[in-house]
Amino acid sequence: MPKVIPGYKDDAKRKIIQAAIDVIAERGFALTTIDEIATRLGVSKGAVYWYFPNKNALVKEVYTYIEEDFKRVHYKKYYNQSINKFLQVLFNKFSSNDYKLRRVFFEMVALAQRSTIEKNSLSKFLMDFIQTIKEIIEIEQKNHQLDDDIDPETFAFLIVSQYLGIHLLSTLWLSQDKIDKIWDGFESHMFMKNQEDSKNFETSSKKK
């Protein structure tokens, strides 16, 4: 009988998924094996198969786990914060705090190039991401914190493109300090001017 992973079923599955993330971040999807994940956990290969019938099933769960982690950051409570605050929370979580998730995410992007199912799933996830930012921008405009002339959808696409682009470069050579500096500069340039324009418009309207 395989050596069982300690904890209840859901907790045991989370431990396997986390171990899989660690291995994938180091070796990529293609070179990741159930054997190595089991070794990382200190259990037999059969213990992993007890929860996941094959590598593809485990990879799918890893994908779902990362999606859910993003969605938790997207959750409605962040809608009560400024677009700057929301994006800083998102940036800190997936940049400063967990480089492994960042690496695994781009492994998923590569996987999506070869799988229609994964491509559709990732596309939906990114569109939801863009929609969330679009809605926050619209709220900021209603509160006169961003210029009304900004197209929310275009601006949301621009933010997501910048966000993913910085993270892509970070997987290649950018240091964490450089990533932080670029993102801070992006935020300052994109939002400060627009917020200042909106404040000036609001002040001018009150005077009239």
Secondary structure, DSSP 8 states (H G I E B T S, - for coil): -----SS-HHHHHHHHHHHHHHHHHHHHHHH--HHHHHHHHTS-HHHHHHH-SSHHHHHHHHHHHHHHHHHHHHSGGGGGS-HHHHHHHHHIIIIIS-HHHHHHHHHHHHHHTT-HHHHHHHHHHHHHHHHHHHHHHHHHHHTTSS-TTS-HHHHHHHHHHHHHHHHHHHTTT--HHHHHHHHHHHHIIIIIHHHHHHHHHHHHHHH-
